[in-house]
Amino acid sequence: MTAAAYVRVSSRSQDHATQRHTIERAAAARGDTLARWFVEKRSAATVDRDALLELRAAVRAGEVRRVYVFRLDRLIRSGMRDMLALLDEFTAARCELVTLADGFSLEGPARDIVVAVIAWAAQNERLAIGERISAARERVERRGGKWGRPLRTPELREKAVFLRVNEKKSIRRIAMALKVPRSTVARWLGASQKPTVAHMPREAEKPGLKKIDPGPSK
C-alpha cells in the first residue's frame, strides 16, 4: 500500500519534528514505508493550501492509499463542513486517513459525529486565538505602544548615532532604548562616521556680504 504523511505548523517559529517523529514510528509499526511527505507552514483557516491541494490531487489520482496525520486539526480547522467533505473525498478515492494523537479511529458509523465534534472544537479554538491576539493588540495600542516588533528603519539608525555621539551611550544601552539587537546597533555605528560640529561662518563670510578692507594700518 502506498502511504504518505501530511504535517503542518502555523508559524515560522515552530517546526515539524514532533509530528514527523510520531508519524514515522506509527508507520513503521504498521509496516508502511512513507513514499511522500506533504509539508507546509500555513494557517489551517483555509483549505486552499499548496501542500494540502497536492495531497488531495494525489489521493484522487490513486497515488496514495493511506495518509498519516498527527491530528485532524493539522489538516483542517475551518469547520465541520470542510472536514467532512475532505473525509468523504478520501473515502471515495479508497484512501485511509490515520490520525495518531486524536485517540480514535475514523472507521465505523460514529465517524461523522466524532469528526464533527473535533472540527467544531478546532474551529472555535482558532477563533478564540484570534480574539485573544486582537484583544492584546488593542491593549498595547491603547497604552500608546506599537504592535509587533520594532521596524529597523533609517530613523532608528539616526537615533542610535545621536545617542552614541551626543549622549555617549554604550551600545548595550542604545540597544535597550531602541529595542533592537546589540549586533544591529554595532553595525549601524560601525557603518557611520562620527559627525563633526560645523563652525558658524564669520560675519564677513556670510553669503551676500563682502569683506571690508580696513586699509593700511597707521
C-alpha positions in Angstrom: 0.0 0.0 0.0 1.3 3.5 -0.9 1.5 5.6 2.2 2.1 9.3 2.7 2.2 11.8 5.5 0.9 15.3 5.9 2.4 17.7 8.5 1.6 21.3 9.2 2.6 24.1 11.6 1.2 27.6 11.6 4.1 29.8 12.4 7.7 30.2 11.4 9.0 29.7 15.0 7.5 26.1 15.0 8.9 23.1 13.4 7.6 19.7 12.2 9.9 17.5 14.3 7.4 16.2 16.8 4.8 15.4 14.1 7.3 13.7 11.9 8.8 11.5 14.6 5.3 10.4 15.8 4.2 9.6 12.2 7.4 7.7 11.3 7.1 5.5 14.4 3.4 4.8 13.7 4.0 4.0 10.0 6.9 1.7 10.9 4.7 -0.2 13.4 2.2 -0.8 10.6 4.9 -1.9 8.2 4.3 1.2 6.0 7.0 3.0 4.1 6.2 6.6 3.6 6.6 7.4 0.0 5.8 11.0 0.1 5.7 13.8 2.7 3.4 16.8 2.3 4.8 19.6 4.5 3.9 23.2 5.0 3.9 26.2 7.4 0.5 27.7 6.9 -2.6 28.5 8.9 -5.4 25.9 8.5 -8.1 28.6 8.3 -8.4 27.9 4.6 -8.3 24.7 2.6 -6.5 26.5 -0.3 -3.0 25.5 0.8 -0.4 24.2 -1.6 0.6 21.0 0.3 -2.9 20.1 1.1 -4.0 20.6 -2.5 -1.1 18.5 -3.7 -2.1 15.7 -1.3 -5.8 15.8 -2.4 -4.7 15.6 -6.0 -2.5 12.6 -5.3 -5.3 10.9 -3.4 -7.8 11.4 -6.2 -5.3 10.1 -8.7 -5.0 6.9 -6.7 -1.3 7.6 -6.0 -1.8 7.4 -2.2 -3.9 4.8 -0.4 -3.1 5.7 3.3 -2.4 9.2 4.8 -0.9 9.7 8.2 -1.6 12.9 10.2 -0.6 13.9 13.7 -4.1 15.2 14.4 -7.1 16.1 12.3 -6.7 19.8 13.0 -3.4 19.7 11.2 -5.5 19.1 8.0 -8.4 21.5 8.5 -9.5 23.9 11.2 -12.1 25.8 9.1 -15.2 23.9 10.3 -17.2 20.7 10.2 -18.3 21.1 6.6 -14.7 21.3 5.2 -13.6 18.4 7.4 -16.4 16.1 6.5 -16.0 16.9 2.8 -12.4 16.0 2.9 -13.1 12.7 4.6 -15.7 11.9 2.0 -13.2 12.7 -0.7 -10.7 10.3 0.8 -13.3 7.6 1.2 -14.5 7.9 -2.4 -10.9 7.5 -3.5 -10.4 4.5 -1.2 -7.8 6.2 0.8 -7.5 5.6 4.5 -6.8 8.5 6.8 -4.9 7.7 10.0 -4.9 10.2 12.8 -2.5 9.5 15.6 -2.9 11.9 18.5 -6.7 12.2 18.5 -7.1 8.8 20.0 -10.0 7.4 17.9 -10.5 5.6 14.6 -12.1 7.1 11.6 -13.8 3.9 10.8 -17.4 2.9 11.7 -20.9 4.6 11.8 -20.0 7.1 14.5 -17.2 8.6 12.4 -19.2 11.7 11.3 -20.3 12.6 14.8 -16.9 12.3 16.3 -15.3 14.2 13.4 -17.9 16.9 13.7 -17.2 17.5 17.4 -13.4 17.6 16.7 -13.8 20.0 13.8 -16.1 22.2 15.8 -13.6 22.3 18.7 -10.7 23.1 16.4 -12.6 25.9 14.6 -13.6 27.5 18.0 -10.1 27.3 19.3 -8.8 29.1 16.2 -11.4 31.8 16.6 -10.5 32.2 20.3 -6.8 32.5 19.5 -7.7 35.3 17.0 -9.8 37.1 19.6 -7.0 36.9 22.2 -4.5 38.3 19.7 -6.9 41.2 18.8 -7.5 42.0 22.4 -3.8 42.1 23.2 -3.1 44.3 20.3 -5.9 46.7 21.3 -4.5 46.9 24.9 -1.0 47.7 23.6 -2.1 50.4 21.2 -4.5 51.9 23.8 -1.5 52.5 26.0 0.4 54.2 23.2 2.5 51.3 22.2 3.1 49.8 18.8 2.1 46.2 18.0 4.7 43.8 16.7 8.5 44.0 16.5 10.0 47.5 16.0 11.0 48.3 12.5 14.7 48.7 11.8 14.4 51.9 9.9 16.8 54.7 9.0 15.2 56.8 11.7 16.3 54.2 14.3 19.8 54.2 12.9 19.9 58.0 13.2 18.8 57.8 16.8 21.5 55.2 17.5 24.1 57.5 16.1 22.7 60.5 18.0 22.7 58.6 21.3 26.3 57.5 20.8 27.8 60.8 19.7 25.8 63.3 21.7 24.9 61.4 24.9 27.9 58.9 24.9 25.6 55.9 25.4 27.0 52.4 25.3 25.9 50.0 22.5 24.1 48.0 25.2 22.1 51.0 26.4 21.3 52.1 22.9 20.1 48.6 22.0 17.9 48.6 25.1 16.5 52.1 24.4 15.7 51.3 20.8 14.7 47.7 21.4 17.0 46.3 18.7 19.8 43.7 18.9 23.2 44.9 20.0 24.7 43.5 16.9 22.4 45.7 14.8 23.4 48.8 16.8 27.1 47.9 16.4 26.7 47.5 12.7 24.9 50.9 12.4 27.6 52.7 14.4 30.4 51.0 12.5 28.9 52.0 9.2 28.5 55.6 10.2 31.2 58.3 10.6 31.2 60.4 13.6 29.7 63.8 12.7 31.7 66.8 13.2 30.4 70.1 14.5 30.3 72.7 11.8 31.6 76.1 12.7 29.4 79.0 12.1 30.8 81.3 9.3 32.3 84.5 10.4 30.1 87.5 9.8 32.2 88.7 6.9 32.0 85.2 5.3 28.2 85.0 5.3 26.6 84.9 1.8 25.8 88.3 0.4 28.4 90.2 2.5 31.8 91.3 1.3 34.9 91.6 3.2 35.8 95.2 4.2 39.4 96.1 3.6 40.5 98.1 6.7 43.2 99.7 4.6 46.8 100.2 5.7 47.5 100.3 9.3 48.6 103.6 10.7 
